[in-house]
Amino acid sequence: MPVPPAVDPTSGSPASRRPHAPERTLVGIVGGGPAGLLLSHLLHRSGVDHVVLEARSREEIEHTHRAGILEAGAVQVLVDAGLDRVLRDGSRHDGIVLRFDGAGHRIDLTGLTGRSVWLYPQTDVFIDLANQRAADGAYGTGGAGGAGDQVRWGATVTHVLDGGGDRPGVLWTDRQGRTHELRCDVLVGADGSHSTLRHTLPESQRRTFVHEYPYAWFGVIVETPRSAPELVYTTSDHGFALISQRTETHQRLYFQCDPDEDPTRWTDDQIWAELQRRVAGPDGFRLVEGPVEERSVLRFRSSVVEPVRHGRMLLAGDAAHTVPPTGAKGLNLALADVVVLHDVLQTWLAGGGRTGRRDDTVLDEYGRRVAERVWRAQHFSAWMSGMLHSHPGETEFAARRRLAELRMLVASESGRRFLAEGYTGWGPVLAEAAP
């Protein structure tokens, strides 16, 4: 829901209950997920004063299980930021398998591009960043992340103030329901796909490009050993399935379903039967079965907001764009956004000189630099989704055309390389031009 603008303090509205002396900082960040915390960490290392406001508790985010495939560039971002647990606890994958016609066809990612991807859940990326910010003292002596700390949990933004101006800010409430005001030089919305800040961009200036997909993923977490060493993307007459991994004892599996499917109506036996028939083939490949611990339906939607800047308010990550999970791009785009934004902010903050007057047009560079990667990822995710999923009402001609595309892809070194380049990312995040 859109957040209403703050109204006149004399009107008796919630805005009139703001503190007499607003808190001030250089950079205000709304959202304390991986994108917000990575920006916080980079700003801390640069010595830039900032505040992070996150409506959820740290525990709530830690227990929201999210899958994660990290591109080579995203892993390098984390390692360069001093967060190298991914190299020890993550699982490096040098290839993926496309399964169709009842057989697997391996794409050698490393052999084709010199790059790998890492299986490392988004939850672990968040934990690494949250632990690092705690070690940096961002939560104060009590560790609760309350008012006065750099990172604040349970901080709900209720109004955006002067979003297009040169001193933007927010009203926010803490866990006790007390209202606070924060003013900053730059306000960043890293608050996810339901972003509060995105809804405050003027509709006359905001363009949102949206595509809704006619299918969804039925996702389960199962207690089993791995059925395959690498991810298996399967398409069959019965629909799409993805065989992913998580740990040695728990795996994440998906199969294509209707967006309105009710996961609670499925028994464990029905789920396994559906998965097994989608991966079945003459080679005898079967999944290792076990208890189904979690089940949910993940809808597919692509969106891009342009521009990502309004005055001194900027958007990053899912607040600015979303992609379907087929190409494993969502978290990678968010981390790349933050790295570019931090780079641009450093230039902007250094540009005040003796006068202290900064050239705000420098902030436009952020949108220009992330746009190409965002649209490349949109294309790649839509391409993989369209090639691997059956479509409601799909004709036999369309189904056979999709299979022909897959056969041509795996038979061509150029085709395999195109997929491998997109899956592993397009080079370093701060590269001047993608290869």
N, C-alpha and C positions, 0 to 999 in steps of 0.2 A: 504494500500500500504506500502511496506517496506520503512523504512527511510534510506537513504544512509549514510554511515559513513562520518564523517568530513574528509576533505582532507587537504593537506599541507597548512599551513597559507601563504606561499609565492606564492601560485598559483593564487591569485585573486579571489578565490571562496568565497561563503558565510562564510566559516570558517575563512577567513582572516580578516573579519570585526568584529571578536569577540573583546571584551574589552581587554585592555592591562593587567588589573589586574582582573582575574576571582574571583568571589565570592566563598567563601569556607564555608562548613557546614559539620556536621557529617553525617546526613542522608538526602538524596534528595529523594523526593517522587513525581513521575509523576502520576497525577490523584487526583482530589479533590472530588470524589464521597464519598459515605459512607465508603468504605474501606480506602481510602486515608486520610479522615478526622478523622476516628477513630484512625488510626495509629498516626496521628499528635497529637491528644488529649492525647493518652497514652504516647507518647514521651515527650510532654510538662509536663505531671504530673511527669515524671521521670527525668526532667531537662536535656533532651537531645536536643541539638541544631539541627534544621532541617528546611527544606524549602519544601513547597508543591507548585507544578506548575499544574494549571488546565486550559485547553484551553477554556472551556466555562465560561460564567458569572454565578455568583451565582443565578441570577434571572432565567436564562435559565434552570438550573438544578431543581430549585424549581417548575417550571411549566411543567416539564416532569413527567407526572403522571405515577407512577409505583405501582402495587399492592404489597402486602407484607404479608406473614405469617411468624411470628417469632417463632422459636423453643424455648423451655424453656431455653436452654443454651444461646441462643442469647439474650433473655430478661435479663438474669442474667448478661451477659457481659455489656449491656447498663446500668443497675442499678448499677453495681459495678463501672462503670465509671462516676457515678453521673448524669446519664441521665434517670430519672425515670418517665418522662411524659408518657411513654408507659403504665405504671400502672394506670394512671388516664384517659388518652384519648384513649388508645387502648381497644380492645374488646377481652376478654379472651374466648377462645373456648375450651370446655372440650370434644368435640367429632366432628366427621364428619359423613356424610351420604353417603353411596354407594347406588345408585338407579339403579335397573335393574329389569327385569321382571315386570316393571310398578309399583314397590313398593320400599320404602325406607328402608334401613337396617343401623341402627346407630352403629358406632364404638365408644365405650366409651374410649376415649384416656386416661382420667384421672384415670378411674377405672382400666384400664389395666396396666398403667405404673406409675401412681402417678404424671404425668406431663401433662401440658396443652400447647396449642399454643396461640399466640396472633395475632389477625388481626390488623396490624399496617403498613400502606403503607410505602414503601421504601422512598418516598418523605418526610415523617415525620421524619424518621431516619436521613436523610440528614439535614433537617431543625434544628433538635435538635443539631446535631454535629456542624453545621455552626454557630448557635447561641452561643454555648458553646465556640467555638474557638474565636468568636468575643468578648465574655465576658472576655476571657483570654488575649485579646490584640493582637491576631494573625494578625489582619488587620491594625495595626498601628493606629495612631490618626485619619486618614481620613476615615478609614473603607473600603477603596476601594480594598484592597488586591493587591496592586501594588508592583513594585520593592522595595525591602527593607523590605517588610513585610514577616511574616512567611508563610502565605497562600496567594497565588497570583492568582487571576482570570484573564482570558484572556491571559494566559501565554502559548504559543504554542511551544512545543518542536520540533525543526527542525532537529537536529542531536544528536546522542548519541556518546559520546567521551570515548574511552578506556573502553568499557563496560566490558571486561574481565580482566582489570587491577586492581591495588590496589588503584587507584585514579580516579574512573569513574566520568563522568560528562555529561552535556548536553549543547547544545546551544539552547536558547529559545528567542522568540520574544514577546514583550509586545503589548498592544493595539495600540500603536503608530508606531509599526513596527520596533522598535529599537531592536538590537540583544544583548543578554547578555550571559555570560558563567557562569555556576555553576559547581563547583567541590565538591565532597563529599567523605566520607570514604565508604559509602554504598549507592547504588542507587536502589530504589524500584519502580517497575512498578505496579501501581494500576490503570491503565488507561483503563480498560474495555476490551471487547471482540475484539476490533479493536486496541489493544495495540501497541503503537509505540515501546516500549522496547522489546516486545516478538519477533518482526520481526528482531531485531538486534542480537538475539542469533544465533551463527554459525549453519548452517544447518547440518554440519557434527556431531554436538553434540546434536542437538535438535530432539526429537521424539514427534510427534503430533498424538494422537489417536483420530480419528474423526468418528462420526456416524451421518448420515443425516436421518431424519425421513420423511416418505412419506406423512405426513399430517401436518396441521398447525391449529392454533386457530384463529377464527374470534372473536375479542374482542370488546365489546361495554361498554360504560359508559351510564347508563340510569338514568333518574330522576324519581325514584320510591321509596316507602318504601320497606323494606326487604320482600322477599317472603318466607324466611326460616331463622330460628335463627342461623343455622350453615351451613358450606359449604356443597353443594350437588354435588357429582360426579356422573354423569348419563351416562349410556350406553344403547343404544336401537338399534332397527333395522335401525334407521335413522342416527346413529352415536353418538358421545360423546357430552356432554354439561357439563359445570361447572357453578353452581349458587353460586356466591360469594357475599360478602357484602363489603361495603365501609363506608358509613355513614348512618344516619337515613333517608336521603333524596336521596342519590345516590348509585347505586349498580354497580358492575362490573360483567358482564356475558360473557361467551365464548361458542362457539360451534365449533366442528371440521369442517375443510374445506380443500380444496386443497391449497397447498402452493402458487399457482399463482392466487388465488382468488382476484378479485378487489373489495374492500369494498365499493367503491363509487357507484357501480352498484346496491346496495341493498337499497330498501326503508325501512322505519321504519316498515311498516306493514309486509313486507317480513321477516325481521329479527325476529319479534315477532312470526310470524307463524312458522318459523323454530325452534325457541327455544321451543315453546309450544308443538310441535309435538314430540320433543325429550324427554321431561319430562312427557308426558301424560301417564296415567295409570288408572287402575280400581279404585284406591283410590281417583281420582278426583283432584290430585295436579295440580295447575296452578300457573303461574307466574303473579305477579302484573305488569301491563304494564304502560308505560309512554314514554315521549320523549327520543329519542336516541341522546345523546349529542356528543359522540365521537365513532369512529369506526376505527379499524385497523386489520391487519393480522399479527400474531406472528408466525414466522417460528420456527421449532423444530430442534435443533442441540446439540449434545453432543461432547465435546472435552476436552482433557487433554494434557497438555504440560509437558514433563519431559526431563531433570531436570528443577526445578524452580530456579536454581542458575547457573550463569555463572560468575566466579570470584566473585566480590563484587556487582554484579547486581542480584536482586531477583524479582520474580513475585508473585503477590497476587491477589485473587479474580478472576474476569472474565478474567483478563489478563493471568491467568494460567489454567483456566478450565471453561467450561460452561455446563449447564444442561438444559433439557427442563423444563417447568414450572409445570408439572404435580405433582411432589413431593414437590414443594415449597422449593427448596434447594439453589437456587442461592445466595440470599442475606445472608442466614445463613452460607454458606460455606465461603463467603468473610469475614464476621465478625470473623469467627473462624480462618481463615488464619492469620488475622491481630493480634489476641490475641497471637497465637503461635509465630508469627514472632517477636512481641515485646518482648516476653519472651526470645527468642533465642538471639535477639539483645542485651538485657541487659547482658546476660552471655558473649557474644562476646566483648562488650564494656568494661566490667569489667576485661577482661582477659589480658589486655596489661601490667599490672604491672608497674614496674619501667622503663622497656625498651620501653614501648609503642608499642611493637610488638604483634599484636594480631594473634591468631591461626585461620586462615580463615576456617579450616575444621569444626570449631564449627558451621558455617553457614549451613553446610550440614544437621544439625539436623532439621532445619526447614522443608526441603522437606520430610525427613523421617517421621516426626511427623504428617504432614498434609495428607500424601498419603493415609492412611487407611480410613480416613473420606471422602476424595474426592471420592475414588472408591466405598465406601459404598453408597454414595449419587448417584453416577452414576448408580449403580445397582438398587437402590430403584426407581429412576426416570424412568429408562427404564422399569422396571417391572410394575410400575403403568401405564405407558403410553401404554405398549403393552397389558395389561389386559383390559383397559377401551376403547381403540380406535379400530374402525374397520379399516381394512387395504385395500388399493386399490387391487382389484382382490381377496379379501378374499373369500375362499370357505365356503360353509355352514358348513362343518365339523369344520373349524377353528373358525367360529363364535360361534358354539355351544360349542366348547372346552373352549373358553373364558368365556362363561356363566357358564359352569361347574366349572371353577376355582373360579369365584366370589361366587357361591353358596357354594362351599366347604370352602372358606375363611370365610364367615360370620357365617357358621355353626360351625366352630372350634374355641375354645377359643385360642388355640395356633396360629391359622392363624390370628385372630383379634389382638392378642398381637404383632405378627411380624409386622403387618402394623402399629400399634400404636407406637411401639418402633421406627420405621423408620420415621414416620411422625413427632413425637415430638423431634427427635434427639436422639443421643446416649450418653446421660449424659453430665456432665460439659465439656467445651471446653478443659480445661487444665488437665482433668483426665489422669492419667498415662495409663490407659487402658480402652477402652470402655466396658460397661457391656454386 
